[in-house]
Structure formats: structure tokens, C-alpha cells
Amino acid sequence: MKIDFEITDFPIEEQKKYITAYLEGVLKITINDVVFFDQSGILLIEYAKCVSKWLAKIKLGKIVDFTYETMDNDESILSIIHVKDNFYRIDSIWKTNEVIQLINKNEIIKEFDAFLDNINDVLKIRFNLNLKDL
């Protein structure tokens, strides 16, 4: 599993007060060299906050599903559902390809942590902000 993103829309002027609603970009998830999800217009900070909350629970040993719902859409966009032991299945209403193999929990944690580190670096450099403060 690999998560990449590219920020395409930075908030300007008054929008900076509402950075969660205005910082948008492309989110791409690849599973075993197959592009599973490749969508523009994703509210990346909103996604990052959702990832962060889920990781906090998982790292405490809880078994919970990940569901990304956004203020821009009525349906859940992305889900990672616990199947058995330490394995999860990923699904999305906007998937570009079907992925049937299960993903190990540790691999998901590693990629989510890397995503959070990367987006936090961008926030620090561009806005002098920390994701945890938003």
C-alpha cells in the first residue's frame, strides 16, 4: 500500500482561517502496483484528521474500521474494513480498480503515518501550522 498526495488548491486570503475546507488536492492510493484510488478535489486536511483519529485508536489495540466521510459528499468515500486477525479490506465508491487482497494492519499504519508526516511537513513550511493544532 502506498499513499501519495499533491496539493492543487491552497487557501488564499480569508480562506486561510478555514484551511480544512479550502486545502484540496489529489489523493492516490496504490496497492501492489495497482492504482486503487486516484481522485482530485480531496480535502486533504479533513482526510488527514480522519486518518489521525483512526490511527490513535488502532495504536491502542482497538479493532475498528476506517471510514472517510467528507463534508463535500453524502456517502463514505473510502473504507478500510477489518476482516480477520490483523488484515483489512479496502474499498471506495470512487475506486479506479478492484482490490481483493487483504492488507496487513502494520502496512496500513506505516503508510498512514508517512502520509501524516508528509502533509504536516507541507503545512509547517507553507503555513507555519501543525496538523495537531487544526
N, C-alpha and C positions, 0 to 999 in steps of 0.2 A: 504494500500500500504506500502510495506517495501522494502528498498533498502539495499543490502549488497554487500560488495566487499572484495576481497582478492588479494593482490599484489603477483604476481607469478614471475615476472621478473623485477629486479631492474637494472637500468643502471650502467655500470661499466666504469672506466677509462674515455676515451674521450666521451663516450655516455652521461655522466652527463651534458655536455653542451647542449644536446638535450633531456632533460628529458621527454618532452612531447611525443616524438616519441619512447622512449625506456622503459618507465614505463608501464608495462602491467599487466593485472590481470583478475580475474573472476568478472563479474558483474551479480548479481542475483536480480530480481525484483519479489516480491510475492504480489499477490492481493487476499485478503480474504483467506489466507492459500493455494492458488493455485500458483504454480511456473509458472509465465508468461514468464520470460526471464532468462536464465542461460547460459551465454556464456563466454568462456575463450578467451584470446588474445585481450581484450578490452584495448584501450589506455585510461587509467583512467584519466589522467590529461586533455587530449583532451576532454573527456566526461564531466569532472568537469567544464572546461571553458565554454562549451556549456550550461550546466545547469545554471551556474552563470549568463551568459548573458540573458538567458530566464527569470530567477528569477528577475533580475533587471527590466525588462520590466513589468512583471506581478505585481510586488510590486508597480509600478507606476500607476496601474489600467488599463493597456493596456490589451486587449484581443488578444492574439497571440498564435499560435500553437507552440509546441516544436518539433523540428526536429533535431535528432542527425545524422549527416553525418560525416564520418571519412576519413582521408587521405588513409586508407587501403581498402576502399570499394567504389564502384561507386554509390551504392544505399543508400538511407536513411535507417539506421538500426533500429531506434526507433522513434516513433512519439507519441505525446500526442495532440490530436486534440480537440479544443473547440467545444462543441456540443450545449449547451444551458446554460443560466444563469451562474452558477459557476461550471459547470460539463464538464468533458473531457473524451474522449475515448482514450485508449492506444492501440497501435499496433506496430508490429515489423515483419520484414521479417524473423527474427530468433526466433520467439516466440515458446515456448515449449507447451503452452496451449492457447486456445482461451479464451479471457476475454470479456464478452459482457456488464457487468455492467459499469456504468459510475463512474468516480472518482471525488470527490469533490476537487475543486481548493485548499482549505485550507489544505487538506490532502497531496496533491502533494507538496505544498510549504513546509510543515513541514518535509516531507521526504527528499526533495531536500536539505533543509537547514542542516539537520542532516548528510546527505551524504557529503556535502561540509565541514562541521566541522570535520568529521572523517578523510577525506582524507587530509585535511590541517594539522591535528594533526600528521599524519604519515609523511608528508613532513617536518614538523618542527623538529621532532625527528630524522628522518633518514638522512635528507639532509640540515637541517637548512635553509629551504626555506619556503616561504609563497605563497600560490596559487595565490594571487592577484599580486605578483611580476613576475609571469611567463607569 
